[in-house]
Amino acid sequence: MRTIAIINQKGGCGKTTTSINLAACLARMGHKCLLVDMDPQGHCAVGLAVPEEQIERTIYDALIEECDGKVASISEIVWQIASDFDLAPSNIQLAAFEQVFAGRKGREMRLARALDAVRDRYSWCIIDCPPSVGLLTFNALQACDEVIVPVETGFFSLHGLTRMLESLEVMREQCNKDIRIRVLPTQYDTRTRLAREVLAELRSKFRDYLTQSTINFNTKLKEAASFGQPITEYDPGSRGYKDFVNLARELMGHRPVEVATPGDQPLSRPAELVQRARQLQQLASVQFGRLAMSAAPPQPAAAQAVAEPQPASAAAGPDDEARAAARDHATQRKIERFYGVKQIGNELVFAARFENAREVYVAGDFNNWSTVATPMRPGEHKGEWRAALTLKPGRYRYRLVVDGRWVTDPENSYVESNQFGELNNVVEVQ
């Protein structure tokens, strides 16, 4: 499990926004992610619409010892926010942690020990820290592998960054760990001269720390928080979503993706919808490790393999029949090798490649989203899976279920968001 702490002793710099949306983007990319709220204000739960009155156990219960009360494990306190995205919430009770553990041996290792128990369950852990450098933040440092310092592109943030980095360096030495520290510019408004100058100063003085990614000022991020949703769910076509996808890709060692962003001129509603669809398509294709493709729905195979017209005066001889047979054979081989979904005659054929899968199913509108009704059969080659259905003409949404896990078909670029903040594939049957 790779653990990242989001730390800055200055408030209002976007720590919680970064924590929520980075975790959501990592989960959207198929990585099991745990978000740990170490801020007694409990804003992660607020930003994800977790009802405060229903939170019975928090991260505090996973940090205490038996002499302090009933101890809980991380797995007992988490809330499932979305597929592959869990939250360990906090509340004001966490503010008593420093007083309760004052003078106790090993007090700075409580979070690390709690996370060790779930290390095999998650690929990523994001820790949202309080706006102070105390015992809670020191616990996060002991538990993490990396630190991200969100910095608002304003004068006061720039002024305090040097001291913040000095404090982190001292704490890193005390932890005796090789923790990588990154500085993330946030709330960057390219329209203002001050923001541009601050970003240039960051690049000049803190080049060794600065991330390639920048979180631009985007009202959609604030709207998403007010609705209790991550940006992946609220508006996956927005600039804010693109910025956090780029941050997630950078952390995974991939290059950023350039996605067209809205211009200064207001768009009509139809033009805005088309633009957002194109942005979503580009980002979805990049998440699946593919190049950006057209958002047009896939055409049936019958329309793709149209025979070349022959002159009316030409008589069909033996050579013509041989060439026709060769073309039919080549076409059949292409059909056999494809991955994705195609309409072949009256059948809709699904083909996928999952090297190490034990079982694969297709679930969608056509089988009431059943995870066991439509199994895919192993193909001739290892890792190939196929299924064929006869469906009435219409538009169908579907996903794949690989060893019990929901997966978006990576070979079908025709997608749309669902109510869970994930992507459904779409196919149109003629």
MARVO-891201 format. One record per residue (C-alpha): residue in one letter; y negated, z, x. Coordinates in pm, whole numbers, padded with zeros to 5 digits, always signed. Each point is the difference from the previous one (the first is absolute). Example, Ala and Ser with C-alpha at 12.3 -4.5 7.8 and 13.67 -1.06 7.14 Angstrom:
<pts>
a+00450+00780+01230;s-00344-00066+00137;
</pts>
This chain:
<pts>
m+00000+00000+00000;r-00339-00099+00136;t-00265+00261-00082;i-00375-00067-00011;a-00267+00266-00058;i-00334-00102-00154;i-00255+00235+00160;n-00377+00043+00004;q-00193+00325-00031;k-00280-00188-00178;g+00038-00038-00376;g-00064-00318-00196;c+00130-00236+00267;g+00294-00130-00205;k+00291+00216+00121;t+00168+00034-00339;t-00074-00362-00097;t+00155-00113+00327;s+00302+00227-00040;i+00078-00107-00356;n-00046-00373+00045;l+00165-00024+00341;a+00307+00179-00135;a-00001-00223-00309;c-00019-00319+00209;l+00283+00112+00227;a+00210+00073-00308;r-00091-00337-00153;m+00133-00164+00318;g+00335+00164-00057;h-00030+00305+00228;k+00094+00339-00142;c-00319+00206+00038;l-00088+00367-00047;l-00362+00108-00051;v-00062+00367+00090;d-00321+00161-00125;m-00111+00273+00243;d-00344+00036-00159;p-00031+00303-00235;q-00230-00209-00221;g+00307-00195-00115;h-00180-00332-00030;c+00311-00211+00067;a+00150+00120-00327;v-00329-00066-00179;g-00023-00351+00147;l+00354-00077-00116;a-00035+00144-00353;v+00243+00287+00054;p-00087+00263-00266;e-00115+00315+00177;e+00136+00227-00272;q+00349-00145+00048;i+00014+00061+00375;e+00224+00305+00031;r+00088-00018+00370;t-00210-00137+00286;i+00012-00058+00374;y-00094+00367+00039;d+00344+00098-00133;a+00162-00215+00270;l-00206+00167+00277;i+00046+00370-00078;e+00280+00230+00115;e+00240+00196-00220;c-00206+00317+00039;d-00296-00179-00163;g+00179-00120-00312;k+00251-00255-00120;v+00027-00276+00260;a+00041-00363-00117;s+00105-00308+00191;i-00210-00317+00010;s+00250-00178-00225;e-00049+00272-00266;i-00377-00037-00021;v-00057-00377+00021;w-00124-00216-00286;q+00115-00360-00016;i-00314-00211-00033;a+00166-00342+00022;s+00305-00162+00149;d+00022+00114+00366;f-00313+00218-00040;d+00022+00382-00032;l-00274+00265+00005;a+00023+00359+00123;p-00304+00147-00184;s-00218+00298+00080;n-00240+00229-00183;i-00246+00280+00074;q+00287+00235+00089;l+00031-00185+00333;a-00338+00146+00104;a+00175+00336+00052;f+00238-00146+00258;e-00212+00090+00305;q-00046+00360-00115;v+00368+00048-00089;f+00125-00137+00333;a-00269+00152+00223;g+00162+00136+00317;r+00351-00120-00086;k+00206-00172+00265;g+00069-00370-00064;r-00266-00025-00273;e-00115-00339+00133;m+00351-00149-00041;r+00055+00073-00369;l-00073-00354-00122;a+00205-00165+00276;r+00303+00210-00094;a-00040-00079-00369;l-00018-00374+00070;d+00304+00007+00228;a+00219+00055-00306;v-00106-00332-00157;r-00042-00206+00316;d+00297-00221-00087;r-00123-00069-00355;y-00333-00164+00086;s-00122-00270+00237;w-00363+00118-00006;c-00184+00326-00061;i-00377+00005-00058;i-00174+00340+00023;d-00340+00045-00166;c-00177+00280+00189;p-00285+00231-00112;p-00360-00060+00121;s+00030+00269+00268;v+00181+00060+00327;g+00209+00309-00069;l+00363+00111-00030;l+00079-00255-00272;t-00127-00287+00214;f+00178+00141+00305;n+00325+00000-00200;a-00060-00366-00082;l-00055-00077+00370;q+00323+00172+00096;a+00190-00200-00262;c-00154-00344+00060;d+00054-00283+00246;e-00342-00160-00051;v-00347+00089-00129;i-00240-00220-00194;v-00364+00114-00010;p-00184-00173-00289;v-00368-00046+00087;e-00260-00105-00253;t-00230-00262+00152;g-00308+00222-00027;f-00224+00175+00251;f+00124+00358-00048;s+00367-00105+00022;l-00065-00178+00328;h-00186+00304+00134;g+00291+00237-00073;l+00283-00227+00113;t-00030+00090+00370;r+00048+00370-00073;m+00285-00074-00239;l+00186-00198+00267;e-00063+00271+00259;s+00147+00258-00237;l+00304-00219-00063;e+00055-00049+00372;v-00006+00377+00055;m+00242+00057-00288;r+00226-00277+00126;e+00025+00176+00336;q+00081+00328-00176;c+00273-00176-00198;n+00141-00140+00325;k+00076-00327-00182;d-00091-00361+00073;i-00181-00070-00328;r-00179-00331-00038;i-00350+00027-00152;r-00156-00287-00194;v-00350-00030-00148;l-00020-00188-00331;p-00342-00127-00121;t-00031+00054-00376;q-00249-00080-00277;y-00135-00285+00211;d-00267-00198-00185;t-00063-00321+00192;r-00318-00061-00202;t-00186+00289+00163;r-00143-00013+00349;l+00080+00367+00068;a+00371-00048-00071;r+00017-00300+00232;e-00176+00192+00278;v+00227+00305-00042;l+00311-00218+00013;a-00130-00170+00315;e-00064+00343+00154;l+00353+00111-00089;r+00143-00309+00166;s-00213+00062+00308;k+00062+00374+00053;f+00343+00053-00155;r+00176-00327+00075;d+00318+00174+00118;y+00029+00189-00328;l-00123-00253-00257;t+00239-00178-00237;q-00020-00373-00056;s-00003+00066-00374;t-00315+00103-00184;i-00018+00141-00352;n-00290-00176-00168;f-00212+00152-00273;n+00168-00098-00326;t-00074+00140-00345;k+00360-00069-00105;l+00117+00280+00230;k-00223+00251-00179;e+00099-00135-00340;a+00368+00030+00092;a-00045+00366+00097;s-00181+00075-00327;f+00293-00149-00194;g+00255+00196+00208;q+00155-00310+00155;p+00043-00133+00354;i-00166-00335+00065;t+00344-00166+00007;e+00029+00077-00368;y-00359-00021-00118;d-00107-00333+00154;p+00236-00168+00251;g-00237-00297+00018;s-00295+00202+00129;r-00158+00015+00344;g+00095+00368+00025;y+00368-00085-00045;k-00023-00265+00271;d-00159+00249+00241;f+00274+00260-00046;v+00273-00263+00027;n-00153-00103+00332;l-00006+00363+00115;a+00366+00043-00094;r+00090-00322+00180;e-00190+00110+00310;l+00188+00331+00008;m+00326-00195-00022;g-00108-00221+00290;h-00079-00314-00201;r-00313-00210+00008;p-00258+00031-00283;v-00008-00265-00270;e-00317-00177-00103;v-00037-00018-00376;a-00281-00178-00182;t-00251+00248-00138;p-00254-00040-00278;g-00333-00155+00086;d-00340+00133-00087;q-00034-00212-00316;p+00146+00150-00321;l+00303-00186-00136;s+00091-00080-00357;r+00294+00199-00136;p+00250-00292+00027;a-00114-00075+00358;e+00030+00368+00092;l+00358+00014-00135;v+00097-00311+00194;q-00151+00142+00318;r+00179+00332-00038;a+00329-00178-00065;r-00040-00195+00324;q-00083+00317+00196;l+00303+00178-00144;q+00222-00297+00085;q-00116-00008+00362;l+00051+00372+00049;a+00340-00002-00173;s+00118-00283+00223;v-00115+00184+00313;q+00175+00320-00108;f+00327-00192-00019;g-00058-00139+00350;r-00069-00352-00121;l-00293-00236+00030;a-00248-00025-00286;m+00124-00242-00264;s-00135-00153-00314;a+00008+00226-00303;a+00138-00277-00219;p+00338+00079-00162;p+00306-00158+00162;q+00105-00331-00145;p+00352-00059-00132;a+00236-00164+00245;a+00039-00295-00233;a-00370-00076+00041;q+00019+00036+00377;a+00293-00230+00058;v-00125-00313-00173;a+00189-00313+00108;e-00204-00268+00171;p-00065-00302-00230;q+00204-00309+00078;p-00117-00359-00055;a+00125-00132-00334;s+00124-00324+00158;a+00218+00175+00260;a+00370+00003-00086;a+00195+00313+00078;g+00249-00083+00277;p+00244+00208+00206;d-00272+00094+00249;d-00229+00116-00281;e+00275+00214-00148;a+00070+00155+00343;r-00368+00081+00050;a-00021+00148-00350;a+00307+00213+00068;a-00153+00118+00330;r-00325+00091-00177;d+00192+00194-00267;h+00194+00185+00269;a-00319+00087+00191;t-00165+00120-00320;q+00302+00216-00081;r-00009+00153+00349;k-00370+00086-00043;i+00075+00165-00333;e+00279+00202+00161;r-00225+00118+00286;f-00309+00106-00194;y-00112+00362-00047;g-00211+00117-00291;v+00032-00127-00355;k+00047-00355-00129;q+00080-00166-00329;i+00296-00232+00049;g+00086-00180-00319;n+00038+00259-00275;e+00054+00286+00244;l-00247+00224+00181;v+00142+00071+00345;f-00102+00307+00200;a+00075+00001+00375;a-00084+00276+00248;r+00086+00106+00353;f+00058+00366+00081;e+00211+00038+00312;n+00121+00358-00043;a-00006+00035-00380;r+00309+00132-00179;e-00107-00110-00349;v-00291-00198-00146;y-00104-00037-00364;v-00267-00194-00187;a-00203+00193-00259;g-00266-00145-00224;d-00127-00083-00347;f+00320-00194-00069;n+00229+00307+00026;n-00240+00275-00110;w-00052+00095+00368;s+00354+00126+00034;t+00092+00085+00359;v+00372-00077-00050;a+00021-00277-00263;t-00047-00301+00231;p+00181+00034+00335;m-00049-00253+00278;r+00316-00130+00168;p+00047-00029+00378;g-00049-00356+00128;e+00195-00198+00258;h-00197+00144+00290;k-00052+00365+00087;g-00301+00157-00169;e-00037-00273-00266;w-00008+00102-00366;r-00014-00226-00308;a-00013+00025-00378;a-00038-00264-00274;l-00133+00059-00353;t-00049-00224-00301;l-00336+00088-00156;k-00216-00144-00272;p-00326-00170+00105;g-00274+00253+00069;r-00163+00225+00255;y+00208+00281+00151;r-00078+00289+00233;y+00266+00141+00230;r+00075+00208+00311;l+00305+00052+00220;v+00192+00328+00027;v+00151+00032+00349;d+00236+00295+00043;g-00182+00182-00280;r-00349-00073+00134;w-00256-00219-00179;v-00108-00295+00216;t-00240-00288-00065;d+00163-00337+00069;p-00156-00100+00336;e+00077-00369-00055;n-00194-00035-00326;s-00376+00005+00054;y-00076-00006-00374;v-00073+00370-00068;e-00203+00232-00220;s-00075+00373+00001;n+00189+00233-00230;q-00093+00337-00152;f+00152+00185+00297;g-00236-00161+00249;e+00274-00222+00140;l+00070-00374-00017;n+00226-00182-00245;n+00121-00351+00076;v-00062-00264-00265;v+00198-00315-00083;e-00062-00259-00269;v+00299-00171-00162;q-00067-00350-00131;
</pts>
